[in-house]
Amino acid sequence: MFVVSLNYKVPLTEIDRLQTAHVEWLKACYAEGIFVASGPKRPRTGGVIIARGPRDVLDARLAADPFATAGAADYDITEFTARMTAAQLDALKEA
């Protein structure tokens, strides 16, 4: 499993201009089963994505994010093993 931290590199006006395309990209990643959760940071300096699957697939999907293709965000990826979860998230546990 992965925690992806997006950090904006451009003013929020540019992020807002790309937001609709970014949300469509997020929806596609959820439909593919890659993303588990996502949302903006507070304060609004970027976002966070919880993802699963092979690293190469994640890297390819992140490269296709409209924020990435526009050079509007950097991505920091941390891999971890989800050994414990809240009961409602048991399906995410890994061996």
GUKE-366508 format. One record per atom (N, C-alpha, C): residue number from 1; residue in one letter; atom name; x, y, z. Coordinates in nm, 3 decimals. Each point is the difference from the previous one (the first is absolute). Example, Ala and Ser with C-alpha at 12.3 -4.5 7.8 and 13.67 -1.06 7.14 Angstrom:
[r 1,A,N,[1.319,-0.569,0.780]]
[r 1,A,CA,[-0.089,0.119,0.000]]
[r 1,A,C,[0.090,0.120,0.000]]
[r 2,S,N,[-0.035,0.105,-0.072]]
[r 2,S,CA,[0.082,0.119,0.006]]
[r 2,S,C,[-0.077,0.109,0.073]]
***
This chain:
[r 1,M,N,[0.085,-0.116,0.000]]
[r 1,M,CA,[-0.085,0.116,0.000]]
[r 1,M,C,[0.090,0.123,0.000]]
[r 2,F,N,[-0.054,0.112,-0.045]]
[r 2,F,CA,[0.079,0.122,-0.016]]
[r 2,F,C,[-0.074,0.122,0.053]]
[r 3,V,N,[0.077,0.092,0.057]]
[r 3,V,CA,[-0.049,0.133,0.032]]
[r 3,V,C,[0.069,0.094,-0.098]]
[r 4,V,N,[-0.079,0.071,-0.078]]
[r 4,V,CA,[0.052,0.095,-0.097]]
[r 4,V,C,[-0.032,0.141,0.050]]
[r 5,S,N,[0.104,0.080,0.015]]
[r 5,S,CA,[-0.018,0.138,0.043]]
[r 5,S,C,[0.028,0.091,-0.120]]
[r 6,L,N,[-0.103,0.072,-0.044]]
[r 6,L,CA,[0.015,0.096,-0.109]]
[r 6,L,C,[0.031,0.136,0.060]]
[r 7,N,N,[0.095,0.069,-0.060]]
[r 7,N,CA,[0.037,0.134,0.043]]
[r 7,N,C,[-0.011,0.093,-0.121]]
[r 8,Y,N,[-0.087,0.100,0.012]]
[r 8,Y,CA,[-0.020,0.093,-0.111]]
[r 8,Y,C,[0.124,0.086,-0.022]]
[r 9,K,N,[0.031,0.024,-0.127]]
[r 9,K,CA,[0.115,0.082,-0.040]]
[r 9,K,C,[-0.043,0.129,-0.066]]
[r 10,V,N,[-0.130,0.018,-0.018]]
[r 10,V,CA,[-0.053,0.116,-0.070]]
[r 10,V,C,[-0.109,0.065,0.086]]
[r 11,P,N,[-0.039,0.124,-0.032]]
[r 11,P,CA,[-0.108,0.065,0.076]]
[r 11,P,C,[-0.131,-0.078,-0.008]]
[r 12,L,N,[-0.084,0.018,0.101]]
[r 12,L,CA,[-0.129,-0.072,0.005]]
[r 12,L,C,[-0.089,0.033,-0.119]]
[r 13,T,N,[0.017,0.116,-0.062]]
[r 13,T,CA,[-0.081,0.031,-0.118]]
[r 13,T,C,[0.028,-0.101,-0.112]]
[r 14,E,N,[0.125,-0.043,-0.012]]
[r 14,E,CA,[0.035,-0.101,-0.101]]
[r 14,E,C,[-0.052,-0.138,0.041]]
[r 15,I,N,[0.008,-0.032,0.128]]
[r 15,I,CA,[-0.055,-0.126,0.051]]
[r 15,I,C,[-0.150,-0.004,-0.026]]
[r 16,D,N,[-0.069,0.108,0.028]]
[r 16,D,CA,[-0.145,0.007,-0.022]]
[r 16,D,C,[-0.034,-0.020,-0.148]]
[r 17,R,N,[0.082,0.053,-0.089]]
[r 17,R,CA,[-0.023,-0.016,-0.144]]
[r 17,R,C,[0.011,-0.148,-0.043]]
[r 18,L,N,[0.085,-0.075,0.069]]
[r 18,L,CA,[0.023,-0.142,-0.034]]
[r 18,L,C,[-0.089,-0.095,0.080]]
[r 19,Q,N,[-0.074,0.053,0.097]]
[r 19,Q,CA,[-0.073,-0.083,0.096]]
[r 19,Q,C,[-0.100,-0.097,-0.064]]
[r 20,T,N,[-0.079,0.044,-0.096]]
[r 20,T,CA,[-0.100,-0.088,-0.061]]
[r 20,T,C,[0.066,-0.121,-0.065]]
[r 21,A,N,[0.107,0.023,-0.075]]
[r 21,A,CA,[0.071,-0.110,-0.065]]
[r 21,A,C,[0.065,-0.091,0.104]]
[r 22,H,N,[0.051,0.058,0.107]]
[r 22,H,CA,[0.061,-0.079,0.108]]
[r 22,H,C,[-0.104,-0.091,0.066]]
[r 23,V,N,[-0.120,0.052,0.025]]
[r 23,V,CA,[-0.106,-0.080,0.062]]
[r 23,V,C,[-0.041,-0.115,-0.092]]
[r 24,E,N,[-0.007,0.024,-0.129]]
[r 24,E,CA,[-0.033,-0.107,-0.095]]
[r 24,E,C,[0.109,-0.107,0.002]]
[r 25,W,N,[0.124,0.042,0.009]]
[r 25,W,CA,[0.112,-0.093,0.011]]
[r 25,W,C,[-0.011,-0.082,0.128]]
[r 26,L,N,[-0.033,0.066,0.114]]
[r 26,L,CA,[-0.019,-0.070,0.126]]
[r 26,L,C,[-0.109,-0.107,-0.014]]
[r 27,K,N,[-0.112,0.038,-0.059]]
[r 27,K,CA,[-0.111,-0.095,-0.017]]
[r 27,K,C,[0.043,-0.123,-0.079]]
[r 28,A,N,[0.080,0.019,-0.104]]
[r 28,A,CA,[0.049,-0.112,-0.080]]
[r 28,A,C,[0.090,-0.090,0.084]]
[r 29,C,N,[0.083,0.058,0.085]]
[r 29,C,CA,[0.089,-0.079,0.085]]
[r 29,C,C,[-0.079,-0.079,0.104]]
[r 30,Y,N,[-0.106,0.059,0.054]]
[r 30,Y,CA,[-0.088,-0.073,0.091]]
[r 30,Y,C,[-0.068,-0.115,-0.074]]
[r 31,A,N,[-0.048,0.024,-0.120]]
[r 31,A,CA,[-0.068,-0.103,-0.078]]
[r 31,A,C,[0.094,-0.117,-0.031]]
[r 32,E,N,[0.128,0.028,-0.016]]
[r 32,E,CA,[0.099,-0.104,-0.026]]
[r 32,E,C,[0.041,-0.074,0.127]]
[r 33,G,N,[-0.044,0.048,0.117]]
[r 33,G,CA,[0.033,-0.064,0.126]]
[r 33,G,C,[0.137,0.038,0.054]]
[r 34,I,N,[0.061,0.104,-0.055]]
[r 34,I,CA,[0.133,0.043,0.043]]
[r 34,I,C,[-0.007,0.087,0.125]]
[r 35,F,N,[-0.097,0.091,0.006]]
[r 35,F,CA,[-0.009,0.094,0.111]]
[r 35,F,C,[-0.101,-0.048,0.103]]
[r 36,V,N,[0.034,0.023,0.128]]
[r 36,V,CA,[-0.083,-0.038,0.112]]
[r 36,V,C,[-0.064,0.122,0.065]]
[r 37,A,N,[0.074,0.111,0.008]]
[r 37,A,CA,[-0.050,0.124,0.060]]
[r 37,A,C,[0.084,0.115,-0.054]]
[r 38,S,N,[-0.059,0.120,0.000]]
[r 38,S,CA,[0.074,0.118,-0.046]]
[r 38,S,C,[-0.068,0.126,0.051]]
[r 39,G,N,[0.075,0.108,0.001]]
[r 39,G,CA,[-0.058,0.128,0.039]]
[r 39,G,C,[0.107,0.107,0.012]]
[r 40,P,N,[-0.044,0.125,0.014]]
[r 40,P,CA,[0.094,0.113,0.008]]
[r 40,P,C,[0.064,0.009,0.138]]
[r 41,K,N,[0.120,0.056,0.003]]
[r 41,K,CA,[0.065,0.031,0.126]]
[r 41,K,C,[-0.064,0.127,0.056]]
[r 42,R,N,[0.016,0.019,0.131]]
[r 42,R,CA,[-0.043,0.123,0.065]]
[r 42,R,C,[0.121,0.056,0.074]]
[r 43,P,N,[0.048,0.115,-0.031]]
[r 43,P,CA,[-0.047,0.091,-0.103]]
[r 43,P,C,[0.021,-0.060,-0.139]]
[r 44,R,N,[-0.061,0.061,-0.097]]
[r 44,R,CA,[-0.006,-0.052,-0.137]]
[r 44,R,C,[0.133,0.021,-0.074]]
[r 45,T,N,[0.097,-0.085,0.035]]
[r 45,T,CA,[0.132,0.004,-0.061]]
[r 45,T,C,[0.026,-0.120,-0.089]]
[r 46,G,N,[-0.100,-0.088,-0.010]]
[r 46,G,CA,[0.013,-0.123,-0.078]]
[r 46,G,C,[-0.110,-0.096,0.039]]
[r 47,G,N,[0.027,-0.128,-0.016]]
[r 47,G,CA,[-0.099,-0.101,0.032]]
[r 47,G,C,[0.067,-0.128,0.047]]
[r 48,V,N,[-0.083,-0.096,0.042]]
[r 48,V,CA,[0.048,-0.130,0.045]]
[r 48,V,C,[-0.085,-0.107,-0.068]]
[r 49,I,N,[0.068,-0.106,-0.046]]
[r 49,I,CA,[-0.068,-0.114,-0.060]]
[r 49,I,C,[0.050,-0.126,0.070]]
[r 50,I,N,[-0.092,-0.088,0.036]]
[r 50,I,CA,[0.034,-0.134,0.047]]
[r 50,I,C,[-0.026,-0.093,-0.117]]
[r 51,A,N,[0.102,-0.075,-0.039]]
[r 51,A,CA,[-0.012,-0.084,-0.120]]
[r 51,A,C,[0.051,-0.141,0.030]]
[r 52,R,N,[-0.038,-0.093,-0.089]]
[r 52,R,CA,[0.050,-0.137,0.012]]
[r 52,R,C,[0.027,-0.054,-0.139]]
[r 53,G,N,[0.070,-0.111,-0.004]]
[r 53,G,CA,[0.033,-0.063,-0.127]]
[r 53,G,C,[0.148,0.009,-0.028]]
[r 54,P,N,[0.042,-0.044,-0.116]]
[r 54,P,CA,[0.142,0.004,-0.034]]
[r 54,P,C,[0.052,0.143,-0.014]]
[r 55,R,N,[0.123,0.023,0.043]]
[r 55,R,CA,[0.060,0.133,-0.004]]
[r 55,R,C,[0.009,0.054,-0.142]]
[r 56,D,N,[0.031,-0.086,-0.097]]
[r 56,D,CA,[0.013,0.049,-0.137]]
[r 56,D,C,[-0.132,0.050,-0.055]]
[r 57,V,N,[-0.109,-0.063,0.040]]
[r 57,V,CA,[-0.134,0.045,-0.043]]
[r 57,V,C,[-0.030,0.134,0.064]]
[r 58,L,N,[0.029,0.013,0.130]]
[r 58,L,CA,[-0.023,0.128,0.069]]
[r 58,L,C,[0.082,0.111,-0.066]]
[r 59,D,N,[0.127,-0.027,-0.027]]
[r 59,D,CA,[0.086,0.101,-0.062]]
[r 59,D,C,[-0.056,0.046,-0.134]]
[r 60,A,N,[-0.049,-0.095,-0.080]]
[r 60,A,CA,[-0.056,0.034,-0.131]]
[r 60,A,C,[-0.126,0.084,0.015]]
[r 61,R,N,[-0.086,-0.035,0.096]]
[r 61,R,CA,[-0.123,0.077,0.020]]
[r 61,R,C,[0.032,0.140,0.051]]
[r 62,L,N,[0.096,0.013,0.093]]
[r 62,L,CA,[0.037,0.132,0.051]]
[r 62,L,C,[0.056,0.088,-0.112]]
[r 63,A,N,[0.076,-0.059,-0.090]]
[r 63,A,CA,[0.056,0.076,-0.112]]
[r 63,A,C,[-0.108,0.054,-0.092]]
[r 64,A,N,[-0.118,-0.064,0.001]]
[r 64,A,CA,[-0.111,0.043,-0.085]]
[r 64,A,C,[-0.092,0.102,0.067]]
[r 65,D,N,[0.023,0.029,0.127]]
[r 65,D,CA,[-0.082,0.100,0.071]]
[r 65,D,C,[0.016,0.135,-0.071]]
[r 66,P,N,[-0.109,0.069,-0.028]]
[r 66,P,CA,[0.010,0.133,-0.061]]
[r 66,P,C,[0.089,0.096,0.079]]
[r 67,F,N,[0.006,-0.015,0.132]]
[r 67,F,CA,[0.092,0.083,0.078]]
[r 67,F,C,[0.145,-0.031,-0.039]]
[r 68,A,N,[0.030,-0.127,-0.025]]
[r 68,A,CA,[0.137,-0.040,-0.038]]
[r 68,A,C,[0.032,0.045,-0.141]]
[r 69,T,N,[-0.091,-0.022,-0.093]]
[r 69,T,CA,[0.029,0.034,-0.139]]
[r 69,T,C,[0.015,0.151,-0.019]]
[r 70,A,N,[-0.063,0.078,0.087]]
[r 70,A,CA,[0.012,0.146,-0.006]]
[r 70,A,C,[0.118,0.052,0.083]]
[r 71,G,N,[0.070,-0.091,0.070]]
[r 71,G,CA,[0.110,0.042,0.085]]
[r 71,G,C,[-0.046,0.077,0.122]]
[r 72,A,N,[-0.123,-0.027,0.045]]
[r 72,A,CA,[-0.060,0.076,0.109]]
[r 72,A,C,[0.022,-0.061,0.138]]
[r 73,A,N,[0.047,-0.125,0.007]]
[r 73,A,CA,[0.017,-0.066,0.130]]
[r 73,A,C,[0.117,-0.097,-0.005]]
[r 74,D,N,[0.061,-0.020,0.117]]
[r 74,D,CA,[0.098,-0.106,0.022]]
[r 74,D,C,[-0.067,-0.109,0.082]]
[r 75,Y,N,[0.053,-0.121,-0.006]]
[r 75,Y,CA,[-0.059,-0.115,0.067]]
[r 75,Y,C,[0.106,-0.069,0.085]]
[r 76,D,N,[-0.029,-0.017,0.129]]
[r 76,D,CA,[0.087,-0.075,0.089]]
[r 76,D,C,[-0.075,-0.127,0.037]]
[r 77,I,N,[0.062,-0.117,-0.026]]
[r 77,I,CA,[-0.067,-0.128,0.019]]
[r 77,I,C,[0.068,-0.077,0.112]]
[r 78,T,N,[-0.081,-0.046,0.097]]
[r 78,T,CA,[0.048,-0.084,0.109]]
[r 78,T,C,[-0.074,-0.132,-0.006]]
[r 79,E,N,[0.075,-0.109,-0.009]]
[r 79,E,CA,[-0.062,-0.132,0.001]]
[r 79,E,C,[-0.006,-0.051,0.144]]
[r 80,F,N,[-0.110,-0.068,0.034]]
[r 80,F,CA,[-0.011,-0.059,0.133]]
[r 80,F,C,[-0.085,-0.126,-0.008]]
[r 81,T,N,[0.008,-0.082,0.103]]
[r 81,T,CA,[-0.081,-0.121,0.011]]
[r 81,T,C,[-0.107,0.025,0.106]]
[r 82,A,N,[-0.125,-0.009,-0.040]]
[r 82,A,CA,[-0.113,0.023,0.092]]
[r 82,A,C,[-0.026,-0.128,0.079]]
[r 83,R,N,[0.063,-0.011,0.115]]
[r 83,R,CA,[-0.015,-0.120,0.083]]
[r 83,R,C,[-0.118,0.011,0.095]]
[r 84,M,N,[-0.035,0.123,0.038]]
[r 84,M,CA,[-0.115,0.022,0.089]]
[r 84,M,C,[-0.089,0.106,-0.064]]
[r 85,T,N,[-0.131,-0.017,0.016]]
[r 85,T,CA,[-0.097,0.097,-0.052]]
[r 85,T,C,[-0.118,0.006,0.096]]
[r 86,A,N,[-0.080,0.104,-0.015]]
[r 86,A,CA,[-0.129,0.005,0.068]]
[r 86,A,C,[-0.086,-0.114,-0.058]]
[r 87,A,N,[-0.095,-0.048,0.076]]
[r 87,A,CA,[-0.080,-0.116,-0.041]]
[r 87,A,C,[-0.063,0.021,-0.138]]
[r 88,Q,N,[-0.048,0.121,-0.029]]
[r 88,Q,CA,[-0.066,0.024,-0.128]]
[r 88,Q,C,[0.098,0.003,-0.117]]
[r 89,L,N,[0.131,-0.004,0.028]]
[r 89,L,CA,[0.101,-0.001,-0.105]]
[r 89,L,C,[0.078,-0.131,-0.006]]
[r 90,D,N,[-0.053,-0.106,0.061]]
[r 90,D,CA,[0.070,-0.128,0.004]]
[r 90,D,C,[0.040,-0.051,-0.138]]
[r 91,A,N,[-0.076,0.031,-0.102]]
[r 91,A,CA,[0.032,-0.047,-0.136]]
[r 91,A,C,[0.132,0.056,-0.050]]
[r 92,L,N,[0.053,0.105,0.062]]
[r 92,L,CA,[0.125,0.061,-0.043]]
[r 92,L,C,[0.123,-0.061,0.066]]
[r 93,K,N,[-0.018,-0.087,0.099]]
[r 93,K,CA,[0.114,-0.060,0.068]]
[r 93,K,C,[0.084,-0.081,-0.096]]
[r 94,E,N,[0.131,0.006,0.024]]
[r 94,E,CA,[0.094,-0.076,-0.082]]
[r 94,E,C,[0.076,-0.098,0.089]]
[r 95,A,N,[0.045,-0.108,-0.061]]
[r 95,A,CA,[0.074,-0.102,0.075]]
[r 95,A,C,[0.139,0.048,0.034]]
***
